[in-house]
Amino acid sequence: MLKRGKTKRTMNRPVLLFIALLSLDSVIGQASYSIPEEMPKGSLIGNIAHDLGLETKRLVSGKAEIFNRNSAEYVELNRERGVLLVKDRIDREALCTETTVCALDFQVILENPMEFYTVTIQITDVNDNAPTFEKGEMKFKISESAINGAKFVLERAVDHDVGINGLQDYLLKPSDHFVLKLHSNANGHKNVEMVLQKPLDREKQEQIKLVLTAVDGGEPQMSGTMLIVITVLDANDNAPVFTQKTYKAAVTENSPKGTVVATVTASDADEGSNSKITYSITNTLDNVRKVFKINEENGQISLIQNIDFEKSKYFQINVLASDNGGLTDSSKLVVDVQDVNDNKPEIRIMSKSNVIAEDSNPDTVVTIINIEDLDSGKNGDVKCFVNENVPFILKSSRNNFHSLVTDNELDRERASEYNITVTCSDEGVPSLSSSVTLTLQISDVNDNAPVFERSSYEAYI
């Protein structure tokens, strides 16, 4: 499915000495496509030349190419045919791990004259993942004195598909003693609890086996199962209770391993071994257990891996308190990751001219650069400038693009070459900066008439 954006064309302008210069009214356009994931290599995405209103020979003469470090791995541009093709198999779940809407955004850059276009390819989901449980079996020890309404937290299933293809529901069989209760989180996931609806009797049945089934809504429907084994015990009639349902903490990125983030606490009104509480982390949908660990005795949560704000801005850690009788309570810890200024601006030269005529008009574009700083807030706000005493200035464009343009008239007889240093600094404390130096030759035009050294000469013979 194609959504065609508006394009604006400008007339090509002749330039002395065949030097390709880009004026401020550069061609800007956009095109949008939608394709399913898992398309074979070489599959057609769309006719980019037609959709941008270009001729294929313009793509060839302009040395059209795709600019985007990630999109270039999956999409290729065939200049001769004027089409976009699948370069490598696209797995939506691997490409967009945390977002429902998945898209590849990139620019198509042309030279002589310089032009760039924005292209968006939306990757739609197919039902290629079944719901799965991290463990094939869960074991509980439940006292026969547990009252109706007692809740037991179950492990959630994981389905990497989205929308109707994602996880939709759970089923529990047989349902003589327990029913399922689902709770939706703010992030769209569902917590699963098993609720006791009929008293247990150890003398009649010492062990109960249940099957928990997770199903999605795709066609055909896919499912995953987990066995639940319940051992019925005597005399533990109080469940652990957390002091808070939600804990909050903050940690700066790049904090060393072993840093204590927070401590969660639960209490149990029972005595003896039935009051002993064991803490654990129950996350299954993400990498939380690879980043954090919990002391099962005192509830202290600490880092076991470095964290990067640019990859994860927060974590939700689901914690479980269990006593020896199998009763549980759940809570969560929300950890905000705080950014530090650890990324300096990256300067990339998109296109440039090495030579420019001395009679070029003001505002003639000689170089296009792209600036990117992975930090956020002031740490990611970047300002760029050029060195003094050169007849050039930087002008900001869209999508972090800047154009280096002429600011005054040029005169080769005064200066035949310029070394232009572009420096970009962020607003973090301390500020980080990057710079690049461009060399530009000024070519001669016939703008000076011959001049005699004297207005008159005298000779005698």
Sine and cosine of phi, psi and omega as CSV:
sin_phi,cos_phi,sin_psi,cos_psi,sin_omega,cos_omega
0.00,0.00,0.74,-0.67,-0.08,-1.00
-0.89,-0.46,0.73,-0.68,0.19,-0.98
-0.92,-0.38,0.91,-0.41,-0.10,-1.00
-1.00,0.00,0.80,-0.60,0.05,-1.00
-1.00,0.03,0.26,-0.97,0.03,-1.00
-0.96,0.28,0.59,-0.80,0.08,-1.00
-0.84,-0.55,0.42,-0.91,0.03,-1.00
-0.79,-0.61,0.81,-0.59,-0.03,-1.00
-0.95,-0.30,0.58,-0.81,0.11,-0.99
-0.85,-0.53,0.40,-0.92,0.01,-1.00
-0.95,0.31,0.66,-0.75,0.09,-1.00
-0.91,0.40,0.67,-0.74,-0.04,-1.00
-0.94,-0.34,0.75,-0.66,0.04,-1.00
-0.92,0.40,0.64,-0.77,-0.03,-1.00
-0.77,-0.64,0.70,-0.72,0.00,-1.00
-0.83,0.55,0.59,-0.81,0.09,-1.00
0.87,0.49,0.39,0.92,0.07,-1.00
0.86,0.51,0.55,0.84,0.01,-1.00
-1.00,-0.02,0.84,-0.55,-0.02,-1.00
-0.99,0.14,0.91,-0.42,0.01,-1.00
-0.86,-0.52,0.59,-0.81,-0.04,-1.00
-0.95,-0.32,0.85,-0.53,0.05,-1.00
-1.00,0.07,0.13,-0.99,-0.09,-1.00
-0.93,0.37,-0.36,0.93,0.04,-1.00
-1.00,-0.02,0.75,0.66,0.01,-1.00
-0.86,0.52,0.46,-0.89,0.03,-1.00
-0.92,0.39,0.82,-0.57,0.04,-1.00
-0.81,-0.58,0.77,-0.64,0.01,-1.00
-0.41,-0.91,0.11,-0.99,0.00,-1.00
-0.50,-0.87,0.42,-0.91,0.06,-1.00
-0.59,-0.81,0.55,-0.84,-0.03,-1.00
-0.78,-0.63,0.63,-0.77,0.03,-1.00
-0.71,-0.70,0.30,-0.95,0.07,-1.00
-0.68,-0.73,0.84,-0.55,-0.01,-1.00
-0.70,-0.71,0.46,-0.89,0.08,-1.00
-0.98,0.21,0.44,-0.90,0.10,-1.00
-0.91,0.40,0.21,-0.98,0.09,-1.00
0.92,0.38,0.33,0.95,0.07,-1.00
-0.93,0.37,0.60,-0.80,-0.03,-1.00
-0.89,0.45,0.43,-0.90,0.06,-1.00
-0.86,0.50,0.71,-0.70,-0.01,-1.00
1.00,-0.04,-0.06,1.00,0.00,-1.00
-0.91,0.40,0.56,-0.83,-0.01,-1.00
-0.98,0.21,0.78,-0.63,0.10,-1.00
-1.00,-0.06,-0.71,0.70,0.01,-1.00
0.07,-1.00,0.30,-0.96,0.04,-1.00
-1.00,0.05,1.00,-0.03,-0.11,-0.99
-0.92,0.38,-0.56,0.83,0.02,-1.00
-0.89,0.46,-0.75,0.66,0.01,-1.00
-0.89,0.45,-0.69,0.72,-0.10,-0.99
-0.95,0.31,-0.38,0.93,0.08,-1.00
-0.99,-0.15,0.02,1.00,0.01,-1.00
0.95,0.31,0.54,0.84,-0.01,-1.00
-0.92,-0.39,0.40,-0.92,0.15,-0.99
-1.00,-0.01,0.52,-0.86,-0.04,-1.00
-0.88,0.47,-0.54,0.84,0.00,-1.00
-0.92,0.40,-0.42,0.91,0.08,-1.00
-0.93,0.36,-0.60,0.80,0.05,-1.00
-0.90,0.44,-0.61,0.79,-0.02,-1.00
-0.95,0.31,-0.77,0.64,-0.05,-1.00
-0.91,0.41,-0.53,0.85,-0.01,-1.00
-1.00,0.07,0.07,1.00,0.00,-1.00
0.77,0.64,0.75,0.66,-0.07,-1.00
-0.84,0.54,0.67,-0.74,0.04,-1.00
-0.49,-0.87,0.36,-0.93,-0.02,-1.00
-1.00,0.00,0.72,-0.69,0.11,-0.99
-0.89,-0.45,0.92,-0.39,0.20,-0.98
0.13,-0.99,0.83,-0.55,-0.11,-0.99
-0.88,0.48,-0.58,0.81,-0.04,-1.00
-1.00,0.09,-0.71,0.71,-0.08,-1.00
-0.91,0.43,-0.52,0.85,-0.03,-1.00
-0.89,0.46,-0.33,0.94,0.03,-1.00
-0.97,0.25,-0.39,0.92,-0.12,-0.99
-0.91,-0.40,-0.37,0.93,-0.11,-0.99
-0.80,-0.60,0.66,-0.76,0.09,-1.00
-0.79,-0.61,0.49,-0.87,-0.02,-1.00
-0.96,-0.28,0.85,-0.52,0.10,-0.99
-1.00,-0.08,0.98,-0.21,-0.08,-1.00
-0.90,0.44,-0.68,0.73,-0.08,-1.00
-0.89,0.46,-0.60,0.80,0.00,-1.00
-1.00,-0.05,-0.29,0.96,-0.01,-1.00
0.95,0.32,0.54,0.84,-0.08,-1.00
-0.79,-0.61,0.38,-0.93,0.14,-0.99
-0.99,-0.16,0.70,-0.71,-0.04,-1.00
-0.81,-0.59,0.42,-0.91,0.11,-0.99
-0.96,0.28,0.87,-0.50,-0.03,-1.00
-1.00,0.08,-0.57,0.82,-0.01,-1.00
-0.48,-0.88,0.43,-0.91,-0.03,-1.00
-0.84,0.55,0.72,-0.69,-0.04,-1.00
-0.97,-0.26,0.89,-0.46,0.08,-1.00
-0.98,-0.21,0.95,-0.30,-0.08,-1.00
-0.85,0.53,-0.62,0.79,-0.06,-1.00
-0.92,0.38,-0.55,0.83,0.03,-1.00
-0.98,0.19,-0.55,0.84,-0.05,-1.00
-0.97,0.25,-0.66,0.75,-0.07,-1.00
-0.81,-0.59,0.99,0.10,-0.14,-0.99
-0.96,0.29,-0.49,0.87,-0.14,-0.99
-0.87,-0.50,0.07,1.00,-0.07,-1.00
-0.87,-0.50,0.57,-0.82,0.04,-1.00
-0.98,0.22,-0.71,0.71,0.04,-1.00
-1.00,0.05,0.84,-0.54,-0.08,-1.00
-0.88,-0.48,0.80,-0.60,-0.03,-1.00
-0.54,-0.84,0.50,-0.87,0.15,-0.99
-0.97,-0.23,0.82,-0.58,0.04,-1.00
-0.89,-0.45,0.75,-0.66,0.04,-1.00
-0.43,-0.90,0.13,-0.99,0.03,-1.00
-0.89,-0.45,0.56,-0.83,0.16,-0.99
-0.97,-0.23,0.88,-0.48,-0.09,-1.00
-0.96,-0.28,0.73,-0.68,0.08,-1.00
-0.84,-0.55,0.40,-0.92,0.02,-1.00
-0.89,-0.46,0.27,-0.96,0.15,-0.99
0.78,0.62,0.92,0.39,-0.04,1.00
-0.99,0.14,0.29,-0.96,0.00,-1.00
-0.94,0.33,0.77,-0.64,0.03,-1.00
-0.61,-0.79,0.50,-0.87,0.16,-0.99
-0.58,-0.82,0.56,-0.83,-0.06,-1.00
-0.80,-0.60,0.51,-0.86,0.03,-1.00
-0.98,-0.18,0.75,-0.66,-0.01,-1.00
-0.80,-0.59,0.72,-0.69,0.05,-1.00
-0.85,-0.53,0.78,-0.63,0.06,-1.00
-0.87,-0.50,0.92,-0.39,0.04,-1.00
-1.00,0.09,0.76,-0.65,-0.01,-1.00
-0.98,-0.18,0.91,-0.42,-0.01,-1.00
-1.00,-0.05,0.43,-0.90,-0.11,-0.99
-1.00,0.07,0.58,-0.82,0.22,-0.97
-0.87,-0.50,0.42,-0.91,-0.09,-1.00
-0.99,0.16,0.99,0.17,-0.04,-1.00
-0.91,-0.41,0.22,0.98,0.05,-1.00
-0.72,-0.69,0.78,-0.63,0.07,-1.00
-1.00,0.02,0.50,-0.87,0.12,-0.99
-0.86,0.50,0.68,-0.73,0.00,-1.00
-0.71,-0.71,0.50,-0.87,0.11,-0.99
-0.97,-0.23,0.59,-0.81,0.01,-1.00
-0.90,0.43,-0.59,0.81,0.02,-1.00
-0.90,-0.44,0.57,-0.82,0.02,-1.00
-0.99,0.15,-0.21,0.98,-0.07,-1.00
-0.50,-0.86,0.63,-0.77,0.10,-0.99
-0.84,-0.55,0.67,-0.74,-0.02,-1.00
-0.89,-0.46,0.66,-0.75,0.06,-1.00
-0.78,-0.63,0.56,-0.83,0.18,-0.98
-0.90,-0.44,0.93,-0.38,-0.13,-0.99
-0.86,-0.52,0.76,-0.65,0.01,-1.00
-0.94,0.35,0.58,-0.82,0.06,-1.00
-0.93,0.36,-0.23,0.97,0.04,-1.00
-1.00,0.06,0.01,1.00,0.03,-1.00
-0.87,0.50,0.72,-0.69,-0.07,-1.00
-1.00,0.02,0.35,-0.94,0.07,-1.00
-0.85,0.52,0.66,-0.75,-0.06,-1.00
0.99,-0.11,-0.14,0.99,0.06,-1.00
-0.88,0.48,0.69,-0.73,-0.10,-1.00
-0.94,-0.34,0.59,-0.81,0.02,-1.00
-0.72,-0.69,0.87,-0.50,-0.07,-1.00
-0.97,0.25,0.78,-0.63,0.02,-1.00
-0.97,-0.25,0.40,-0.91,0.06,-1.00
-0.94,0.34,0.68,-0.74,0.04,-1.00
-0.99,0.15,0.48,-0.88,0.11,-0.99
-1.00,0.09,0.34,-0.94,0.01,-1.00
-0.88,-0.48,0.79,-0.62,0.12,-0.99
-0.74,-0.67,0.91,-0.42,-0.10,-0.99
-0.98,0.22,-0.16,0.99,0.10,-0.99
-0.95,0.30,0.22,-0.98,-0.03,-1.00
-0.81,-0.58,0.18,-0.98,0.04,-1.00
0.89,0.45,-0.63,-0.78,-0.02,-1.00
-0.91,0.42,-0.40,0.92,0.02,-1.00
-0.98,0.22,-0.22,0.98,-0.01,-1.00
-0.99,0.14,-0.05,-1.00,-0.01,-1.00
-0.88,0.47,0.77,-0.64,-0.06,-1.00
-0.91,-0.42,-0.64,0.77,-0.14,-0.99
-0.39,-0.92,0.21,-0.98,0.07,-1.00
-0.80,-0.59,0.51,-0.86,0.07,-1.00
-0.77,-0.64,0.61,-0.79,0.01,-1.00
-0.80,-0.60,0.82,-0.57,0.00,-1.00
-0.65,-0.76,0.59,-0.81,-0.19,0.98
-0.95,0.32,0.24,-0.97,-0.10,-0.99
-0.89,-0.47,0.58,0.81,-0.02,-1.00
-0.93,0.38,-0.67,0.74,-0.10,-0.99
-0.94,-0.33,-0.40,0.91,-0.13,-0.99
-0.78,-0.63,0.49,-0.87,0.16,-0.99
-0.80,-0.60,0.33,-0.94,0.01,-1.00
-1.00,-0.05,0.55,-0.83,0.10,-0.99
-0.72,-0.70,0.81,-0.59,-0.05,-1.00
-0.94,-0.33,0.63,-0.78,0.05,-1.00
-0.80,-0.59,0.80,-0.60,0.02,-1.00
-1.00,0.06,0.74,-0.67,0.06,-1.00
-1.00,0.05,0.21,-0.98,0.05,-1.00
-0.90,0.44,-0.46,0.89,0.00,-1.00
-1.00,0.09,0.08,1.00,0.07,-1.00
1.00,-0.07,-0.18,0.98,0.01,-1.00
-0.99,0.11,0.33,-0.94,-0.04,-1.00
-0.91,-0.42,0.80,-0.60,0.15,-0.99
-0.99,0.13,0.61,-0.79,-0.08,-1.00
-0.90,-0.43,0.79,-0.62,0.06,-1.00
-0.81,-0.58,0.57,-0.82,0.09,-1.00
-0.97,-0.24,0.86,-0.52,-0.10,-0.99
-0.93,-0.36,0.79,-0.62,0.01,-1.00
-0.95,0.31,0.81,-0.59,0.02,-1.00
-0.87,-0.49,-0.12,0.99,0.02,-1.00
-0.61,-0.79,0.78,-0.63,-0.06,-1.00
-0.84,0.55,0.55,-0.83,0.05,-1.00
-1.00,-0.01,0.45,-0.89,0.03,-1.00
-0.68,-0.74,0.96,-0.28,-0.06,-1.00
-0.88,0.47,-0.54,0.84,-0.03,-1.00
-0.93,0.37,-0.45,0.89,0.03,-1.00
-1.00,0.02,-0.64,0.77,-0.05,-1.00
-0.53,-0.85,0.95,-0.31,-0.08,-1.00
-0.99,0.13,-0.41,0.91,-0.01,-1.00
-0.68,-0.73,0.69,-0.73,0.02,-1.00
-0.83,-0.56,0.72,-0.70,0.04,-1.00
-0.89,-0.45,0.80,-0.60,0.01,-1.00
-0.83,-0.56,0.40,-0.92,0.06,-1.00
-0.88,-0.48,0.86,-0.51,0.07,-1.00
-0.99,-0.14,0.83,-0.56,-0.03,-1.00
-0.89,-0.45,0.76,-0.65,0.08,-1.00
-0.95,-0.31,0.74,-0.67,-0.04,-1.00
-0.81,-0.59,0.51,-0.86,0.11,-0.99
-0.97,-0.24,-0.06,-1.00,-0.05,-1.00
-0.93,-0.38,0.30,0.95,-0.03,-1.00
-0.98,0.22,0.09,-1.00,0.07,-1.00
-0.84,-0.54,0.90,-0.43,-0.06,1.00
-0.96,0.28,0.37,-0.93,-0.02,-1.00
-0.93,0.36,0.64,-0.76,0.01,-1.00
-0.86,-0.51,0.45,-0.89,-0.08,-1.00
-0.52,-0.85,0.26,-0.97,0.09,-1.00
-0.62,-0.78,0.44,-0.90,-0.08,-1.00
-0.77,-0.64,0.37,-0.93,0.08,-1.00
-0.59,-0.81,0.68,-0.73,0.02,-1.00
-1.00,0.06,0.71,-0.70,0.06,-1.00
-0.91,-0.41,0.86,-0.50,-0.02,-1.00
-0.93,-0.36,0.86,-0.51,-0.04,-1.00
-0.92,-0.39,0.85,-0.53,0.11,-0.99
-0.98,-0.21,0.84,-0.55,-0.07,-1.00
-1.00,0.05,0.81,-0.58,-0.02,-1.00
-0.90,-0.43,0.14,-0.99,0.06,-1.00
-0.99,-0.10,0.52,-0.85,0.44,-0.90
0.84,0.54,0.81,0.58,0.25,-0.97
-0.73,-0.69,0.99,-0.14,-0.21,-0.98
-0.95,-0.31,0.22,0.97,0.06,-1.00
-0.76,-0.65,0.80,-0.61,0.03,-1.00
-1.00,0.00,0.43,-0.90,0.11,-0.99
-0.89,0.46,0.48,-0.88,0.03,-1.00
-0.71,-0.70,0.84,-0.55,0.07,-1.00
-0.95,0.32,0.52,-0.86,0.04,-1.00
-0.94,0.34,-0.38,0.92,0.05,-1.00
-0.64,-0.77,0.53,-0.85,0.10,-0.99
-0.98,0.18,-0.50,0.86,0.02,-1.00
-0.70,-0.72,0.82,-0.58,0.10,-0.99
-0.97,-0.25,0.49,-0.87,0.04,-1.00
-0.77,-0.64,0.60,-0.80,0.02,-1.00
-0.47,-0.88,0.25,-0.97,0.03,-1.00
-0.69,-0.72,0.57,-0.82,0.02,-1.00
-0.56,-0.83,0.64,-0.77,0.02,-1.00
-0.99,0.16,0.56,-0.83,0.05,-1.00
-0.89,0.46,0.40,-0.92,-0.02,-1.00
0.92,0.39,0.26,0.97,0.11,-0.99
-0.90,0.44,0.60,-0.80,-0.07,-1.00
-0.93,0.38,0.40,-0.92,0.08,-1.00
-0.87,0.48,0.61,-0.79,-0.04,-1.00
1.00,-0.10,-0.15,0.99,0.03,-1.00
-0.89,0.46,0.78,-0.62,0.03,-1.00
-0.99,0.16,0.84,-0.55,-0.05,-1.00
-1.00,0.01,-0.73,0.69,-0.04,-1.00
-0.23,-0.97,0.18,-0.98,0.09,-1.00
-0.76,-0.64,0.82,-0.58,0.07,-1.00
-0.98,-0.18,0.50,-0.86,-0.09,-1.00
-0.68,-0.73,0.71,-0.70,0.11,-0.99
-0.76,-0.65,0.40,-0.91,0.03,-1.00
-0.79,-0.62,0.41,-0.91,0.00,-1.00
-0.72,-0.69,0.79,-0.61,-0.08,-1.00
-0.97,0.25,-0.17,0.99,0.03,-1.00
-0.95,0.32,0.18,-0.98,0.04,-1.00
-0.91,-0.42,0.28,-0.96,0.07,-1.00
0.92,0.40,-0.57,-0.82,-0.09,-1.00
-0.92,0.40,-0.44,0.90,0.00,-1.00
-0.94,0.34,-0.25,0.97,0.01,-1.00
-0.99,-0.13,-0.07,1.00,0.00,-1.00
-0.95,0.30,0.79,-0.61,-0.09,-1.00
-0.94,-0.33,0.67,-0.74,0.09,-1.00
-0.88,-0.47,0.77,-0.64,-0.01,-1.00
-0.98,-0.18,0.54,-0.84,0.05,-1.00
-0.46,-0.89,0.35,-0.94,0.08,-1.00
-0.98,-0.18,0.76,-0.65,-0.11,-0.99
-0.94,-0.34,0.11,0.99,-0.01,-1.00
-0.85,0.52,0.68,-0.73,0.08,-1.00
-0.77,-0.64,-0.26,0.96,-0.12,-0.99
-1.00,0.05,-0.19,0.98,-0.11,-0.99
-0.61,-0.80,-0.27,-0.96,-0.07,-1.00
-0.99,-0.16,0.40,0.92,-0.08,-1.00
-0.83,0.55,-0.69,0.72,-0.06,-1.00
-0.96,0.29,-0.18,0.98,0.12,-0.99
-1.00,0.04,-0.26,0.96,-0.06,-1.00
-0.96,-0.27,-0.57,0.82,-0.08,-1.00
-0.83,-0.55,0.45,-0.89,0.16,-0.99
-0.73,-0.68,0.40,-0.92,0.00,-1.00
-0.84,-0.54,0.68,-0.74,0.11,-0.99
-0.96,0.27,0.90,-0.43,-0.14,-0.99
-0.92,0.39,-0.22,0.98,-0.01,-1.00
-0.99,-0.11,-0.64,0.77,-0.09,-1.00
-0.90,-0.43,-0.01,1.00,0.06,-1.00
0.97,0.24,0.26,0.97,0.01,-1.00
-0.98,0.19,0.80,-0.60,-0.04,-1.00
-0.96,-0.29,0.78,-0.62,-0.06,-1.00
-0.67,-0.74,0.24,-0.97,-0.01,-1.00
-0.99,0.14,0.66,-0.75,0.14,-0.99
-0.87,-0.50,0.06,1.00,0.00,-1.00
-0.43,-0.90,0.52,-0.85,0.04,-1.00
-0.91,0.41,0.55,-0.84,0.03,-1.00
-0.89,-0.45,0.48,-0.88,-0.06,-1.00
-0.79,-0.61,0.87,-0.48,-0.03,-1.00
-0.86,0.51,-0.55,0.83,-0.03,-1.00
-0.93,0.36,-0.32,0.95,0.03,-1.00
-0.99,-0.16,-0.65,0.76,-0.02,-1.00
-0.62,-0.78,0.86,-0.51,-0.03,-1.00
-1.00,-0.01,-0.32,0.95,0.07,-1.00
-0.37,-0.93,0.31,-0.95,0.07,-1.00
-0.75,-0.66,0.59,-0.81,0.18,-0.98
-0.91,-0.41,0.90,-0.44,-0.05,-1.00
-0.97,-0.25,0.89,-0.46,0.05,-1.00
-1.00,0.02,0.85,-0.53,-0.06,-1.00
-0.90,-0.44,0.51,-0.86,-0.04,-1.00
-0.80,-0.60,0.71,-0.70,0.11,-0.99
-0.93,-0.36,0.84,-0.55,-0.04,-1.00
-0.82,-0.57,0.66,-0.75,0.13,-0.99
-0.98,-0.19,0.04,-1.00,-0.08,-1.00
-0.93,0.36,-0.27,0.96,0.03,-1.00
-1.00,0.00,0.01,1.00,0.05,-1.00
1.00,-0.05,-0.04,1.00,0.04,-1.00
-0.98,0.19,0.54,-0.84,-0.11,-0.99
-0.68,-0.73,0.30,-0.95,0.21,-0.98
-0.61,-0.79,0.47,-0.88,-0.05,-1.00
-0.84,-0.54,0.45,-0.89,0.08,-1.00
-0.47,-0.88,0.01,-1.00,0.03,-1.00
-0.62,-0.79,0.49,-0.87,0.07,-1.00
-0.88,-0.47,0.86,-0.51,0.05,-1.00
-0.99,-0.15,0.88,-0.47,-0.04,-1.00
-0.94,-0.33,0.89,-0.46,0.09,-1.00
-1.00,0.01,0.78,-0.62,0.03,-1.00
-1.00,-0.04,0.81,-0.59,-0.04,-1.00
-0.99,-0.15,0.71,-0.71,-0.09,-1.00
-0.98,0.22,0.61,-0.79,0.22,-0.98
-0.85,-0.53,0.40,-0.91,-0.08,-1.00
-0.99,0.16,1.00,0.10,-0.06,-1.00
-0.89,-0.46,0.20,0.98,0.06,-1.00
-0.78,-0.63,0.83,-0.55,0.06,-1.00
-1.00,0.02,0.40,-0.92,-0.02,-1.00
-0.85,0.52,0.63,-0.77,0.08,-1.00
-0.98,-0.21,0.79,-0.61,0.01,-1.00
-0.95,-0.32,0.85,-0.53,0.03,-1.00
-0.85,-0.53,0.78,-0.63,0.05,-1.00
-0.99,0.15,0.91,-0.42,-0.02,-1.00
-0.99,0.12,-0.70,0.72,-0.01,-1.00
-0.32,-0.95,0.57,-0.82,-0.04,-1.00
-0.46,-0.89,0.38,-0.92,0.12,-0.99
-0.95,-0.32,0.69,-0.72,0.01,-1.00
-1.00,-0.02,-0.34,0.94,-0.04,-1.00
-0.71,-0.71,0.62,-0.78,0.05,-1.00
-0.64,-0.77,0.63,-0.78,-0.02,-1.00
-0.95,0.30,0.52,-0.85,-0.06,-1.00
-0.94,0.33,-0.30,0.96,0.02,-1.00
-0.99,-0.14,0.32,0.95,0.04,-1.00
-0.90,0.44,0.59,-0.81,-0.01,-1.00
-0.94,0.34,0.44,-0.90,0.15,-0.99
-0.85,0.52,0.46,-0.89,-0.04,-1.00
0.95,0.32,0.28,0.96,0.12,-0.99
-0.97,0.24,0.79,-0.61,-0.04,-1.00
-0.99,0.15,0.79,-0.61,0.03,-1.00
-0.93,-0.37,-0.37,0.93,-0.01,-1.00
-0.46,-0.89,0.62,-0.78,0.14,-0.99
-0.90,-0.44,0.78,-0.63,0.02,-1.00
-0.83,-0.55,0.44,-0.90,0.06,-1.00
-0.89,-0.46,0.75,-0.66,-0.04,-1.00
-0.91,-0.42,0.73,-0.69,0.03,-1.00
-0.60,-0.80,0.75,-0.66,0.10,-1.00
-0.79,-0.61,0.87,-0.50,-0.11,-0.99
-0.96,0.28,-0.23,0.97,0.03,-1.00
-0.95,0.30,0.13,-0.99,-0.04,-1.00
-0.86,-0.51,0.16,-0.99,0.00,-1.00
0.86,0.51,-0.59,-0.80,0.01,-1.00
-0.90,0.43,-0.47,0.88,0.03,-1.00
-0.90,0.43,-0.37,0.93,-0.01,-1.00
-0.95,-0.31,-0.03,1.00,0.06,-1.00
-0.98,0.19,0.83,-0.55,-0.13,-0.99
-0.87,-0.50,0.69,-0.73,0.13,-0.99
-0.85,-0.53,0.67,-0.75,-0.05,-1.00
-0.85,-0.53,0.51,-0.86,0.05,-1.00
-0.47,-0.88,0.31,-0.95,0.04,-1.00
-0.95,-0.32,0.30,-0.95,-0.01,-1.00
-0.91,0.40,0.40,-0.92,-0.07,-1.00
-0.96,0.27,0.20,-0.98,0.09,-1.00
0.89,0.45,0.54,0.84,0.15,-0.99
-0.78,-0.62,0.58,-0.81,-0.06,-1.00
-0.99,0.13,0.73,0.68,-0.01,-1.00
-0.66,-0.75,0.51,-0.86,0.08,-1.00
-0.68,-0.73,0.30,-0.95,0.08,-1.00
-0.99,-0.15,0.69,-0.73,0.10,-0.99
-0.85,-0.53,0.75,-0.67,-0.04,-1.00
-0.98,0.21,0.62,-0.78,0.05,-1.00
-0.86,-0.51,-0.40,-0.92,-0.01,-1.00
-1.00,-0.08,0.28,-0.96,0.09,-1.00
0.82,0.57,0.65,0.76,0.04,-1.00
0.90,0.43,0.41,0.91,0.07,-1.00
-0.99,-0.13,0.60,-0.80,0.07,-1.00
-0.78,-0.63,0.55,-0.83,0.03,-1.00
-0.92,-0.40,0.75,-0.67,0.12,-0.99
-1.00,-0.04,0.90,-0.44,-0.11,-0.99
-0.82,-0.57,0.36,-0.93,0.07,-1.00
-0.95,0.32,0.63,-0.78,-0.05,-1.00
-0.93,-0.37,-0.43,0.90,0.01,-1.00
-0.68,-0.74,0.13,-0.99,0.06,-1.00
-0.93,0.37,0.53,-0.85,-0.01,-1.00
-0.97,-0.23,0.47,-0.88,0.04,-1.00
-0.61,-0.80,0.95,-0.30,-0.04,-1.00
-0.89,0.46,-0.50,0.87,-0.03,-1.00
-0.93,0.37,-0.41,0.91,0.07,-1.00
-1.00,0.02,-0.66,0.76,-0.01,-1.00
-0.51,-0.86,0.88,-0.48,-0.03,-1.00
-1.00,-0.08,-0.10,0.99,-0.02,-1.00
-0.43,-0.90,0.59,-0.81,0.06,-1.00
-0.79,-0.61,0.69,-0.73,0.20,-0.98
-0.97,-0.24,0.94,-0.35,-0.12,-0.99
-0.96,-0.29,0.87,-0.49,0.01,-1.00
-0.98,-0.22,0.86,-0.51,0.06,-1.00
-0.98,-0.19,0.84,-0.54,-0.01,-1.00
-0.88,-0.48,0.76,-0.65,0.02,-1.00
-0.85,-0.53,0.78,-0.63,-0.02,-1.00
-0.78,-0.62,0.62,-0.78,0.09,-1.00
-1.00,0.00,0.09,-1.00,-0.07,-1.00
-0.98,-0.21,0.32,0.95,0.05,-1.00
-0.95,0.30,0.15,-0.99,0.03,-1.00
-0.81,-0.58,0.93,-0.38,-0.08,1.00
-0.96,0.28,0.40,-0.91,-0.03,-1.00
-0.96,0.27,0.62,-0.78,0.08,-1.00
-0.93,-0.36,0.58,-0.81,-0.07,-1.00
-0.61,-0.79,0.34,-0.94,0.09,-1.00
-0.67,-0.74,0.42,-0.91,0.02,-1.00
-0.57,-0.82,0.39,-0.92,0.06,-1.00
-0.60,-0.80,0.61,-0.79,-0.01,-1.00
-0.93,-0.36,0.79,-0.62,-0.01,-1.00
-0.93,-0.36,0.68,-0.74,0.06,-1.00
-0.96,-0.29,0.81,-0.59,-0.05,-1.00
-0.80,-0.60,0.83,-0.56,0.05,-1.00
-1.00,0.02,0.63,-0.77,0.07,-1.00
-0.97,-0.23,0.89,-0.47,-0.03,-1.00
-1.00,0.03,0.45,-0.89,-0.12,-0.99
-1.00,0.09,0.60,-0.80,0.24,-0.97
-0.83,-0.56,0.33,-0.94,-0.09,-1.00
-0.99,0.15,0.98,0.19,-0.05,-1.00
-0.91,-0.41,0.23,0.97,0.02,-1.00
-0.75,-0.66,0.82,-0.57,0.05,-1.00
-0.99,0.11,0.42,-0.91,0.07,-1.00
-0.88,0.47,0.59,-0.81,-0.03,-1.00
-0.74,-0.68,0.81,-0.59,0.09,-1.00
-0.95,0.31,0.50,-0.86,0.00,-1.00
-0.95,0.32,-0.47,0.88,0.00,-1.00
-0.75,-0.66,0.47,-0.88,-0.01,-1.00
-0.97,0.23,-0.40,0.92,0.03,-1.00
-0.50,-0.86,0.42,-0.91,0.01,-1.00
-0.77,-0.64,0.57,-0.82,0.06,-1.00
-0.81,-0.58,0.63,-0.78,0.01,-1.00
-0.60,-0.80,0.51,-0.86,0.00,-1.00
-0.81,-0.59,0.68,-0.73,0.00,-1.00
-0.64,-0.76,0.00,0.00,0.00,0.00
